[in-house]
Amino acid sequence: MSGVPTTARVVIIGGGVVGVSSLYHLARAGWTDCVLLEKNELTAGSTWHAAGNVPTFSTSWSIMNMQRYSTELYRGLGQAVDYPMNYHVTGSIRLAHSRERMQEFERAKGMGRYQGMDLEILTPGEIRDRYPFIELHDLKGALYDPADGDIDPAQLTQALAKGARQMGARILRFTPATGVSRRNGEWIVHTEKGDIACEYVVNAAGYYAQRVGEWFIPHGGRRVPMMVMSHQYLLSEEIPEVEEWSREHGRKLPLLRDVDTSYYLRQEKNGFNLGPYEPNCRAHWATPDDPMPDDFSFQLWSDDLERIEDIVMDAMARVPLLGKAGISRVINGPIPYAPDGNPLIGPMPGVPNAFEACVFTFGIAQGGGAGKVLAEWITEGATEWDMWSCDPRRFTDHADHDYCVAKGMEVYGHEYAMHFPWHEWPAGRPKKLSPVHERVAELGAQFGAYNGWERANWFARPGDDTSEEATLTWGRAGPWEPRIREEALAVRDGVGVLDLPGFSRFELSGPGAAEWLLGRIAGALPRAGRMNLGYFPDHRGRVLSEMTLMRHDEDRFTLITAAAAQWHDRELLERAGMPEGVTLTDRTRDLDTLIVTGPEARGLFETVGTEADLSLAWLSHQPARVAGRPCHLARVSFAGELGWEIHAANADMPAIYEAVLKAGARPFGMWALNSLRIEKGYRAWKQDLSSDYSLLQCGLDRFIRFDKPQDFPGKQALLAERERGPAKRFAILTVDAGEADAPYMSTIWQDGQIVGETTSGAWGYRVNASVALAMLRSDLVGPGTEVEVEIYGERRPAVVHGDRPLWDPENTRLRA
């Protein structure tokens, strides 16, 4: 066929490796009526100048899955589509200069083993056995990944393109998209050669994704959160010793990464490819005097070697052979960055039937898996793995231009940095402040960002070390530890207050709202004046979201959910087809929340002057006045103690907060709250509750009403799962954890077999033990079962306690 078709099921805009992989996977799923538009030749953007490294390593479970899938796909792709490909599986060696880096490697090794990968830890002496040209000074060890390697980006893209064409999909080169419009519920993609009407459209435009995204703003879209970095890598002249080694061994040297110095060094033919990620980095197309050109296809910037000089010298000291060869070529090209360095894959926020597969910093490594994920989103409405780490809806209105540039440069300059649990990345902050932010700061708050909202993680006392350096540890001990203990015990023994801005808050009202909501959640609705938890399953019965449902009258509700879930949950509600007359209003920015909790909470409210019925039962709510200001009181506490949430307008919260402090409440932070909620077995969204797990696996049986007259998504899947029994079940463990508590996705062992994974972990100061929430093989969830939890390479003994809370299992303190 020639020319532009008038219709297609899906149109993909952008012909880099990710766009072509998306087309390939759509066709493989049976969706062959799909078209890809590329304004130049395939690979004309970042793909053509990419170095082509294909690692599996990540400390993100979902991204490791995605990259692992890519390596598996690429191994057989050339043969499957009959296209020659230069794919060298060389293995890689990641060097460690510190104990903390070795702990990170041990964690990655455990995750990789769970996913079926054979990662190894090397001692310094073993490194030279695999890489004879290396100097070993300052090294503690290394991580060896046998599946790592490199691939020719152009050949990879052409192989995927050939496979897509063989299955019936179409690729139109030199056919730039010029805009989009909507007509009768369909997308019209405009090109210079004609229009294409389609059901779905995908923005896979690479570093032009922001420009393409502008076309969707009139249809409910937003500015794509991204920026563009200048990334340089150097190609050396050929080196006789490298040629001799390769000839003798019949393969290339392993890819070397010195992640603490921040570069990779790869054999390129018989020379080297050196790719630094320098702290002294440069953003492009970020200021008015450096505008993005209309077309930068197959173009590069001039080299800027001065800013990478220190890293180059370090690499030459590590591998002296590198210093013997001259530089034959410098590649300096654009690479897009999202604010956290992860790509955007999934539904385009606010826009129906539009998706994003763009802003890939490591597009070659992730391209295969990204195509799989994007195709699943479109064809099945859900992905095999929970992909929140890449979901475009994870960034909301705080991700403006300045924020994206600052965060992109921060990520690039710390590309291989360790992401310690206590460390907060400072660039681009603050963005969103609570109405009492300055007062909270005066009290010693050390802040973290939650969907852009600044919340206190812990409260420092005079003399505490609040430096960034102090947070660079995986261990529990640090200046925050005694403060978290004090804060948790103050909540246990007295009363604490936590300012909690940014709760995602939606008002749902109108005739039929209750009936409609019953058709979206698995369980029941509360009575007016009461509240409960509602769980939203997908068609597989897996957890999409958890919301607190506050019912005001028959058809009027307040729905409260996690700060990070704002755009995700708004779309979950809006796209479910609300009946006429039912409205949803986002009030996230209008109100602030205080948690006031502890056995003395009732007395505190009486002290400050509260016009409310403080005898109302747990899970009740009511309009009230506190310290003379209007608010809404909810009798609930995520800390698991007697307590209330105060929901008040921003203008009224400073007076309420000051009154609560004067009445004796101890300020506490998010890290203390995390400890308290884990002791109670309370699940957190996108940790313990995600689309990796079903409601039954999460132990949420009591929140499912199979006998209600309303159908709900996933009901049949959950009935079938109930009949056969869930393969995994939620459980609470106590762990002999040593100096660090179990991080997310720590592998659980029994008798040398992998039997589950942790989803959260923290020290419990009320139970005086390290506690982990876990998903465990169903036959092992009985209390008293002994297992081992792998924490940074150490298998630590643990005991299963079923799924009942460790603290106050009968909830007597909550109900007091």
QUIHUTA-V273438 format. One record per residue. N is the residue number from 1. SS is DSSP state (h for helix, s for strand, l for the rest). PSI is psi as a letter, one per 20 degrees, with the letter a starting at -180 (999 if undefined). Layout:
<<N:SS:PSI> <N:SS:PSI>>
This chain:
<<1:l:q> <2:l:r> <3:l:r> <4:l:p> <5:l:q> <6:l:h> <7:s:q> <8:s:r> <9:s:g> <10:s:p> <11:s:p> <12:s:p> <13:s:o> <14:l:p> <15:l:k> <16:l:a> <17:h:h> <18:h:g> <19:h:g> <20:h:h> <21:h:h> <22:h:g> <23:h:g> <24:h:g> <25:h:h> <26:h:g> <27:h:h> <28:h:h> <29:l:j> <30:l:i> <31:l:n> <32:l:i> <33:l:m> <34:s:q> <35:s:p> <36:s:p> <37:s:p> <38:l:p> <39:l:i> <40:l:c> <41:l:q> <42:l:q> <43:l:j> <44:l:i> <45:l:c> <46:h:h> <47:h:g> <48:h:h> <49:h:j> <50:l:q> <51:l:h> <52:l:k> <53:s:q> <54:l:m> <55:l:q> <56:l:i> <57:l:p> <58:l:q> <59:l:j> <60:l:p> <61:h:g> <62:h:h> <63:h:h> <64:h:g> <65:h:g> <66:h:g> <67:h:h> <68:h:g> <69:h:g> <70:h:g> <71:h:h> <72:h:g> <73:h:g> <74:h:h> <75:h:h> <76:h:j> <77:h:g> <78:h:g> <79:h:h> <80:h:h> <81:h:j> <82:l:l> <83:l:p> <84:l:p> <85:l:p> <86:l:n> <87:s:o> <88:s:o> <89:l:n> <90:l:i> <91:l:r> <92:s:q> <93:s:o> <94:s:p> <95:s:q> <96:s:p> <97:l:i> <98:l:r> <99:h:h> <100:h:h> <101:h:h> <102:h:h> <103:h:g> <104:h:g> <105:h:h> <106:h:h> <107:h:g> <108:h:h> <109:h:g> <110:h:g> <111:h:g> <112:h:h> <113:h:g> <114:h:h> <115:l:j> <116:l:j> <117:l:q> <118:l:m> <119:s:q> <120:s:q> <121:s:p> <122:s:q> <123:l:r> <124:h:h> <125:h:h> <126:h:i> <127:h:g> <128:h:h> <129:h:h> <130:h:h> <131:l:n> <132:l:i> <133:l:j> <134:l:q> <135:l:p> <136:l:j> <137:l:q> <138:l:j> <139:l:q> <140:l:h> <141:s:a> <142:s:r> <143:s:p> <144:s:p> <145:s:o> <146:l:i> <147:l:i> <148:l:r> <149:l:b> <150:s:q> <151:s:q> <152:l:o> <153:h:h> <154:h:g> <155:h:g> <156:h:g> <157:h:g> <158:h:h> <159:h:g> <160:h:g> <161:h:g> <162:h:g> <163:h:g> <164:h:g> <165:h:g> <166:h:h> <167:l:i> <168:l:i> <169:l:r> <170:s:q> <171:s:p> <172:s:o> <173:l:q> <174:l:k> <175:l:m> <176:l:p> <177:s:q> <178:s:i> <179:s:r> <180:s:q> <181:s:r> <182:s:q> <183:s:o> <184:l:l> <185:l:j> <186:s:q> <187:s:q> <188:s:o> <189:s:p> <190:s:p> <191:s:r> <192:l:i> <193:l:j> <194:s:r> <195:s:q> <196:s:p> <197:s:p> <198:s:r> <199:s:g> <200:s:q> <201:s:q> <202:s:p> <203:s:o> <204:l:l> <205:l:j> <206:h:c> <207:h:i> <208:h:j> <209:h:h> <210:h:h> <211:h:g> <212:h:h> <213:h:h> <214:h:h> <215:l:h> <216:l:i> <217:h:g> <218:h:i> <219:h:j> <220:l:j> <221:l:a> <222:l:r> <223:l:p> <224:l:p> <225:l:n> <226:l:r> <227:s:r> <228:s:p> <229:s:q> <230:s:o> <231:s:p> <232:s:q> <233:s:q> <234:s:p> <235:s:p> <236:s:r> <237:l:r> <238:l:q> <239:l:p> <240:h:g> <241:h:h> <242:h:g> <243:h:g> <244:h:g> <245:h:g> <246:h:g> <247:h:g> <248:h:h> <249:h:i> <250:l:k> <251:l:r> <252:l:r> <253:l:q> <254:l:q> <255:s:p> <256:s:p> <257:s:p> <258:s:n> <259:l:h> <260:l:h> <261:l:h> <262:l:m> <263:s:r> <264:s:q> <265:s:o> <266:s:q> <267:s:p> <268:s:o> <269:l:d> <270:l:k> <271:s:b> <272:s:q> <273:s:o> <274:s:p> <275:s:o> <276:s:q> <277:l:n> <278:l:q> <279:l:h> <280:l:m> <281:l:r> <282:l:p> <283:s:q> <284:s:q> <285:l:k> <286:l:i> <287:l:q> <288:l:h> <289:l:j> <290:l:m> <291:l:q> <292:l:p> <293:l:r> <294:l:h> <295:l:p> <296:l:k> <297:l:p> <298:l:k> <299:l:q> <300:l:r> <301:l:r> <302:l:q> <303:l:q> <304:l:m> <305:h:i> <306:h:h> <307:h:i> <308:h:j> <309:h:g> <310:h:g> <311:h:h> <312:h:g> <313:h:h> <314:h:g> <315:h:h> <316:h:h> <317:h:h> <318:h:g> <319:l:n> <320:l:h> <321:h:h> <322:h:h> <323:h:i> <324:h:i> <325:l:q> <326:l:r> <327:s:p> <328:s:h> <329:s:q> <330:s:p> <331:s:p> <332:s:n> <333:s:r> <334:s:p> <335:s:p> <336:s:q> <337:s:p> <338:l:r> <339:l:h> <340:l:j> <341:l:i> <342:l:q> <343:l:r> <344:s:o> <345:s:o> <346:s:a> <347:s:p> <348:l:p> <349:l:p> <350:l:i> <351:l:p> <352:l:q> <353:l:k> <354:s:q> <355:s:r> <356:s:p> <357:s:m> <358:s:r> <359:l:l> <360:l:o> <361:l:h> <362:l:m> <363:h:h> <364:h:g> <365:h:h> <366:h:i> <367:h:g> <368:h:g> <369:h:h> <370:h:g> <371:h:g> <372:h:g> <373:h:g> <374:h:g> <375:h:h> <376:h:g> <377:h:g> <378:h:g> <379:h:h> <380:h:i> <381:l:j> <382:l:r> <383:l:q> <384:l:g> <385:l:q> <386:l:p> <387:l:k> <388:h:h> <389:h:h> <390:h:i> <391:l:p> <392:h:h> <393:h:i> <394:h:i> <395:l:p> <396:l:b> <397:l:i> <398:l:i> <399:l:m> <400:l:a> <401:h:g> <402:h:h> <403:h:g> <404:h:g> <405:h:g> <406:h:g> <407:h:h> <408:h:g> <409:h:h> <410:h:g> <411:h:g> <412:h:g> <413:h:i> <414:l:l> <415:l:h> <416:l:j> <417:l:q> <418:l:p> <419:l:n> <420:l:q> <421:l:h> <422:l:i> <423:l:p> <424:l:p> <425:l:p> <426:l:h> <427:l:q> <428:l:j> <429:l:q> <430:l:q> <431:l:g> <432:s:p> <433:l:q> <434:l:r> <435:l:i> <436:l:k> <437:h:g> <438:h:h> <439:h:g> <440:h:g> <441:h:g> <442:h:h> <443:l:j> <444:l:j> <445:s:p> <446:s:o> <447:s:q> <448:s:q> <449:s:p> <450:s:o> <451:l:k> <452:l:i> <453:s:p> <454:s:o> <455:s:q> <456:s:p> <457:s:g> <458:s:r> <459:s:o> <460:l:q> <461:l:r> <462:l:p> <463:l:i> <464:l:q> <465:l:o> <466:l:k> <467:l:q> <468:l:h> <469:h:h> <470:h:h> <471:h:i> <472:l:m> <473:l:q> <474:l:i> <475:l:r> <476:l:h> <477:l:p> <478:l:r> <479:h:h> <480:h:h> <481:h:g> <482:h:h> <483:h:h> <484:h:g> <485:h:g> <486:h:g> <487:h:g> <488:h:g> <489:h:h> <490:h:h> <491:h:h> <492:h:g> <493:h:h> <494:l:d> <495:l:p> <496:s:r> <497:s:p> <498:s:p> <499:s:p> <500:l:m> <501:l:q> <502:l:j> <503:l:p> <504:s:p> <505:s:p> <506:s:p> <507:s:p> <508:s:p> <509:s:r> <510:l:q> <511:l:p> <512:l:j> <513:h:g> <514:h:g> <515:h:g> <516:h:g> <517:h:h> <518:h:h> <519:l:i> <520:l:h> <521:l:q> <522:l:h> <523:l:b> <524:l:r> <525:l:q> <526:l:r> <527:l:r> <528:l:p> <529:l:j> <530:s:r> <531:s:q> <532:s:a> <533:s:p> <534:s:p> <535:s:p> <536:s:o> <537:s:q> <538:l:a> <539:l:i> <540:l:i> <541:l:j> <542:s:q> <543:s:o> <544:s:g> <545:s:r> <546:s:p> <547:s:q> <548:s:p> <549:s:o> <550:s:o> <551:s:p> <552:s:g> <553:s:a> <554:l:g> <555:l:k> <556:s:p> <557:s:q> <558:s:p> <559:s:p> <560:s:p> <561:s:r> <562:l:q> <563:h:g> <564:h:i> <565:h:j> <566:h:g> <567:h:h> <568:h:g> <569:h:h> <570:h:g> <571:h:h> <572:h:h> <573:h:g> <574:h:h> <575:l:j> <576:l:j> <577:l:m> <578:l:q> <579:l:q> <580:l:p> <581:l:i> <582:l:p> <583:s:q> <584:s:p> <585:s:p> <586:s:o> <587:l:k> <588:l:g> <589:l:i> <590:l:h> <591:s:q> <592:s:r> <593:s:p> <594:s:p> <595:s:p> <596:s:o> <597:s:q> <598:l:r> <599:l:i> <600:l:j> <601:h:g> <602:h:g> <603:h:h> <604:h:g> <605:h:h> <606:h:h> <607:h:g> <608:h:i> <609:l:n> <610:s:p> <611:s:n> <612:l:r> <613:l:n> <614:l:i> <615:l:i> <616:l:q> <617:l:r> <618:l:q> <619:l:k> <620:s:r> <621:s:q> <622:s:q> <623:s:q> <624:s:r> <625:s:p> <626:s:p> <627:l:k> <628:l:j> <629:s:q> <630:s:q> <631:s:a> <632:s:p> <633:s:p> <634:s:p> <635:l:n> <636:l:q> <637:l:o> <638:l:i> <639:l:i> <640:l:k> <641:l:r> <642:l:p> <643:s:r> <644:s:q> <645:s:p> <646:s:o> <647:s:o> <648:s:q> <649:s:q> <650:h:h> <651:h:h> <652:h:i> <653:h:h> <654:h:g> <655:h:g> <656:h:g> <657:h:g> <658:h:h> <659:h:g> <660:h:g> <661:h:g> <662:h:h> <663:l:i> <664:l:j> <665:l:p> <666:s:p> <667:s:p> <668:l:r> <669:l:a> <670:h:h> <671:h:h> <672:h:g> <673:h:h> <674:h:g> <675:h:g> <676:h:g> <677:h:h> <678:h:h> <679:h:h> <680:l:i> <681:l:j> <682:l:p> <683:l:q> <684:l:q> <685:s:p> <686:l:j> <687:l:f> <688:l:h> <689:s:o> <690:l:r> <691:l:j> <692:l:i> <693:l:q> <694:s:r> <695:l:h> <696:l:g> <697:l:h> <698:l:j> <699:l:k> <700:l:k> <701:h:h> <702:h:i> <703:h:j> <704:l:p> <705:l:n> <706:l:h> <707:l:j> <708:l:q> <709:l:h> <710:l:p> <711:l:q> <712:l:q> <713:l:p> <714:l:j> <715:h:g> <716:h:h> <717:h:g> <718:h:h> <719:h:g> <720:h:h> <721:h:h> <722:h:h> <723:h:g> <724:h:i> <725:l:p> <726:l:q> <727:l:h> <728:s:q> <729:s:q> <730:s:q> <731:s:q> <732:s:p> <733:s:q> <734:s:p> <735:s:p> <736:l:n> <737:l:i> <738:l:c> <739:l:i> <740:l:q> <741:l:r> <742:l:p> <743:l:r> <744:l:p> <745:l:l> <746:l:p> <747:s:p> <748:s:p> <749:s:q> <750:s:p> <751:l:l> <752:l:j> <753:s:q> <754:s:p> <755:s:j> <756:s:a> <757:s:q> <758:s:q> <759:s:h> <760:s:q> <761:s:q> <762:s:r> <763:s:p> <764:s:o> <765:l:h> <766:l:h> <767:l:i> <768:l:l> <769:s:q> <770:s:p> <771:s:q> <772:s:p> <773:s:q> <774:s:q> <775:s:p> <776:s:q> <777:s:p> <778:h:h> <779:h:i> <780:h:j> <781:l:i> <782:l:q> <783:l:p> <784:l:i> <785:l:p> <786:s:p> <787:s:a> <788:s:p> <789:s:p> <790:s:o> <791:s:o> <792:l:l> <793:l:i> <794:s:p> <795:s:o> <796:s:p> <797:s:q> <798:s:q> <799:s:p> <800:s:p> <801:l:k> <802:l:b> <803:l:j> <804:l:q> <805:l:q> <806:l:h> <807:l:p> <808:l:m> <809:l:h> <810:l:j> <811:l:k> <812:l:h> <813:l:h> <814:l:h> <815:l:i> <816:l:999>>
